Amino acid sequence: MSANPITSAVRPPVDHRPAVTVLSGFSPGAVQAAARALLIADEELLAIRHDLTGIRHGLITRTVESAAAVLEHTAVELVHGCVSCTLREDVLPTVVRLARERPGSDLLLVLPPAVEPEAVAAACSHCLIDGVPVTETVRFDSYVTVVDADCFLDDLASPDDLSDRDLHAADDDHRAVAEVVVHQVEFSDTVILWSRPDTDALELSRLGTLVHRLAPWSIQVSVGTSTHLDCTGLADMVRGTGRHDPARPGMLGLALEGRPIAVHDPDGGHGVTSLVFRSRRPFHPQRLHDALEDLTEQLLRGRGQLWIASQPDTALAFEFAGGGVSLGTLGYWLAALPLERWTETSDERRLAADLDWDPYYGDRRTVLALIGLHLDHEAITGLLTACLLTDAELADGFDSWRALPDPFAGCFPLTGDTTTEEK
């Protein structure tokens, strides 16, 4: 009997690169417990951990261990004490070295609380080890975040900065605790909901709903509801899943590529509200500025993209977590660029723009996700709508919009020449 030519042709090639699972979370106890469980389930698995206690003085400690033994425990001196330097100078080189020395062992990269998983992915995209891309030696199988049921909501609502808890990676590291917590969850492919047998079932269900609103693309795995932990079962659900998409953009680039940034659920279960506000019209810069405090008063998380009439070339990123609003540039709207410069952006972004192109606005659009507990959907939507240009202001056209009072003037510089085609 001859082989079926169709099934033979579609067999994927065998990938012999060691698989890396990246494990993050803001609760060190829960993260380490999850790491230990995964090591127990696979005696060949190696875990890599870095203690950043001395990072501001240029010192870190690297530990490599299996379930049976500590293989390395080494102090490392960095040229510059920062997270990006740690990733470039020791974390990724260690991953590549171990993959070469032990090609039969997969790797578990356990991140310290202050390191965000997206920073690891970004470093992998451009970091060369011995002149070779990291991903030629290893494949990043999944990014897994551990959420501790006992403290997640408190951390998410906390106004603390990392420096308030002596967790900042550098003197100029002004990140908020809530900012790091949400970034860990949002970049995950899998979320482990870590609880204990006495955790209230209703609170655990509400936590699962909140995590789903923060990261609807992630698979949730609940552990800890009994006195026994099935290490092999946990490993089967979080390792070897192939869930990570290396082409997925960062959170603030999702909407630009036409990807969903949240679930619109104004009447969510357990009081967890998730709103998605969309508009083609631009915001009036002064009215938006004046409304930010009222807009974010009840939020746990806000994210997305927007545009303001006075700066119509600029796509702006919007973030809120831990009591602070952040606005930054995502670069030019495609409508503000000559066609020959469109190739500077991804294929996905150009396709998304083409599918939703507006003859007047082009690809300019606002997409905001607002997440919290018992949010007033109508009030928030009304507040944002009131910040948009009115019909009369809209009729004045692009040239007059640039002269609107703008408290954000000069905050979002763009580089490079552009030919803007405005109508």
N, C-alpha and C positions, 0 to 999 in steps of 0.2 A: 504494500500500500504506500503510495507516494504521499509526501507532506502536503498539506493544504497551502498553496502558494500565497493565499490572502493572509491567513493567520501568521505564516512565517515572515511575511514582509513587514508586519506592523509590530513585531517584537521590539521593545525599546532596548537600546544598548545597556549592558550592565555597567553600573557606576561603581567603581572600586574606591572612590575617595571616601575617607572616613567621614561620618556624619557628625555634625556639631549641633547640639541642642543648647540654645542660649536661655538661661534661667535667670529671671529678674524678679524683683519685688522689694517693697519698702520695709517689710518686717523681717529682720535677719533670722529670727528664730524659725519662722515658718518656711523661709527659703532654704535654710540649712536642713530642716527636717525633710523637705521635699527632695533635696539633693541626696540626702542619705538614703532615702527610700529608693531612688533611681539607681544608686550605686549597688545597693543590696540586690536589686533585681538583675543586675548584669555585672558579673565579676570582672569582665574585660573593660568595662566603662571607666574612663579616667575623668575626674573632676578637676577643674582649674579655678582657683579662687585667688583674689587679690585683696589684701587688707590695705585700705587707703588712709589709715589713721595718720600716717606721717607724710601724706602727699604734699601738703603745703610747705614742707621742708625738703621736698625732693626725694622722699624715701617711701617705698611701698614694700609689702611682703607678699611673695608669691608662694602658693601651696598647690601641689599636685598630689592627688590621692586616688586610690581605688577603694573598694569596700574593705579590703584586707589591710592596707598599709598606706602610710604617708610616704610618697616617693620623693618629693621635693619640699623643702621649706626654706626659702631663700629671700634674703633682703636684697632689694634692687634700688640702686641710686639712679634717679632720672636727671637728665640735663635740665628739664623744666618740669616743675611740679604742677601738672594739670591732667585732666581726664584724657584729652586727645593725645597728649604725649604718652600717657600710660598705655593707651591702646596701640599706638604706633610702635613704641619702643619695647614693650614687653608682652602685652596681652596677645596680640596677633602673631608676633614671632614665636611665642610659646605654643600657640595652637598649631602653627605650621611645623615647628620642630617635633612636637609629640606625634603629629600625624605621620611624619617621615620616619621617626624612630619606632613607632608602634602602629604600623599600617592596619593591623587587625583590630585595633581598639577605636571605638567611637569616643567622642569627647563631650563633656558637659561643661559649658562655660558659665560659671556662677558669678553674676555681677554684684558688686557692692551696691548698697541702697542709692548712692548718689549718681550712679552711672545709668544712663537711659539706653535701652536697647537700640533705638534708632541711631545713636551715635556709633554703635558697633557696626551696624549695617552700612552707615555712611563711610566709616573708615575702611571697611572691606571693599567698597566700590572703587577706591583709588589708591589703596596702600599696596606697595610691592614689597615682598620679602625675598631677598636675594635676587631681585630683578624680576620676580614672578608674581603675578596676582595671587592673592590669598585663595581665591576660589578655584584655582587650578589644582590646589593641594587638598582642600576640604570642601564639603558642601554643607551649607547651613540649612538644616532640615526643618527646624521649627524654632520660633521665639515663644517661650513659655513664661507667663507672669503669674506669680503666686500672690493671691489676695487674702490677707488675714481678716477673717470675719470680725475679730475682736477690735480692730483698730482702723479698718479701711475708711469707714465713713468719717470718723474723727479726723483722719489725716486729709481726706478730700475736702473737708470744710475748714481746715486749719488755716489761720492767717500767717503761720510761721514761715520764715525763710529757712533754708538749710542751715544757714549760719546760726540761727537760734538754737539749733540742736547739735551744733559743732560737726555738721556733716558736709559743709561746703568744701569743694575741691580746691578752691583758690580764693585769695582775698577779694577778687572781683566776681566771684560766683554768687550772684544775687537771686538764684532761682528759688521759687517758693516750694515748700513741701508738696502742696496740692498739685503744682505744675509737674513735678517729677512723678508723682503717683499716677496722674492721668496719662502721662506720656508712656509709662510702663504698660498700662492696660491697653491703651489705644494701639500700640505697635505690636501687640501680641497676636499670635496665631491661635494660641491655646491659653486659657485662664484656669488655674487651679484655685478653686474656692476652698480655702483651708479653714476648717472649723474644728470644734471640739464637741464631744458628746453632749455637753450641757448647753450648747448654743441653741438659742430659741429658734424653732423651726420657721416661724413667721419672719423673724429678722433675717434668717438665712435666705429665705425666698425673696425678700425685698432686696437683699444684697445681689442676688443673681439677676434680678430685673434691672437694677442700677448698672451693674457691670455690662449687661447686654445692651443697654442704651449707650454706654460709653464705647463699646466695641462690638457692634452687632455682627461683625465678620469673624469673631473669635468663637472657638468651641470651648464650652465650659465643662470642667471636670470637678465634681464635688468630692471632697475627702474629709474624714475626721468625724463623721456623724456617729461612728461606732468606736468601740475601744480597740479595735484591731484594724491595722492598715494593710491592705493587700498591695505590697510593693510591686509585684509582677503585673497586677491589674493596672496600677497607676502607670507603670512604664509603657504598657501596651497602648494606653490612651494618649500619651504625650510624646513618646519617642517613635521615630521611624514613620511619622505621619506624612512627611513631605508637604506640610501645609504652607511653608514659607514661599512666598512669591518674590524673588529678588528684584523683579521689575516694578513692584508696587511702590508708588511714590510715598513720601512722608505725608503725615496727616494733613498738613496745610496745602498739599498739592493734589489731594484727591478730587476735589470739585473741579479743578481746572482740567482734569483728565476725564471728566464726566462720570466719576465714580461716586456712589452714595457716601455721605458723611455722617448720616444718622438715620434713625427710624422716626418718622413723624407719628407721634402717639400722644396727643394732648390729654388723653384720659387714661394714662397708663396705669397698670396694676400697681398696688401697694403705694400709690401716691407718687410714683416716679414718672415725671413728665418729660417728654422729649418733643421739642418743636423744631421744625425746619421752616425757615422763612426764606422765600425766594422773591426776587424782584429784578426786572430789567432796568427800571429807573434808577438813576444814581441818588445817593444821599446828598442832602444839603450839608456841607461840612460843619457849619456852626450848630445846626439843630442836632446833628448826630453827636457832636462833642458834648453838648449840653444834656443829652439824654443818656449818656453812658452810665452814669451813677445809678439812675433809676432802672435802667435796663438790667444791670448786673446785680442789683440788690438781693435778689432771691436765687440767683444762679449758683449751681455747683460747678458747671462747666459750660463754656461757650467756645465755638470754633467755626472756622469757615473763611470765606472770601467775600470781599465787598469792593465797591468803588464809590468815590465821591466826585461830585460834579466839577469841582475846582481843579482836580488832578485826573482828567479822564484817560490819560495814557497808562496809569498805574493800577495794576491789580494788587489789592491790599489783603494781607492775612490778618485775621481777627482771632485773638485768643483771650480767654478769661479762665483763671483758676486761682484759688487762694486769695481772692480779694483784689487781684490786680488785672487790669486790662492791658493787653499788648497788641499794638498794630505795627505791621512791618510790610515791606514790599515783597511781592512775588514776581516782580519784573513787569514787563510790558504786557498789555493786552495784545493779542494778535492783530486786532483791528488798528492798533497804533503803529504797526510795523509794516514796512514794505514786504512784498511777497517773498523776495529773495532771502529775508531773514527768518522766515517761518521755520526753516529747517533747523534753527537753533533750539527748537522745542521738540518734545517727544512726538512720535507718531500718534500716540493715544490722545494727546492734547489737540493736535490738529484735526483728528477725526471727530473728537467731541465737539470742537468748535464748528466744524462743517455741518454736523447733524443738527445743531441748535443755533445756527447763525441767524442773527436778526438784521434786516436790511438797514436799520438805523443805528443800532447799538453795536453791531458786530457780535463779538463773543463776550462783551462786557455784561456781567451779571453778578448779583449778590446771592450767595447761598450761605445761610448761617444756621448752625445747629445750637440750640439752647436747651440745657439739661438741668433739671433740679427736682425738688420735691414740692408737689402741689403748686406748680406754677400756674398763673392766670393767663391762659392762652390768649383770650380776647384782649386783655390789657396790654400784653407784650406785643402782639401783632399790631394793635392800634398805635402803640408808641413808636414802633419802627416805621409803620406806614406814614405817620406824621412827620418823620424825618426825611422822607423822600421829597424830591422836587415836586412842586405843584404843577398843574397843567400850564399855568401862566409862565412859571419859571422854566419849564421844559421848552416852551415855545420860543424862548429867547435864544436858544441854540448854544452850541459848544463854546463859541467865542466869549459870550457873556458869562458863561458858567465859571470861566477861569478867574473872573473878577469878583466872585462871591467872597464874603468874609470867611477866612480859612484859618482856624487855630492850628491846623496840621501843616501849614505852609513850611516848606523846607525840611520836613521830617522824613520824607521818603524819596531821596535823590535817586534818579535813574542815570545810568551811564550809557554812552554810545549814541550815535546819531540815529535819528529816525525820521521817517516821513509819515506824518499822521494824515490819514484820509478821513476827514470828518464831514458829516452831512448836516 
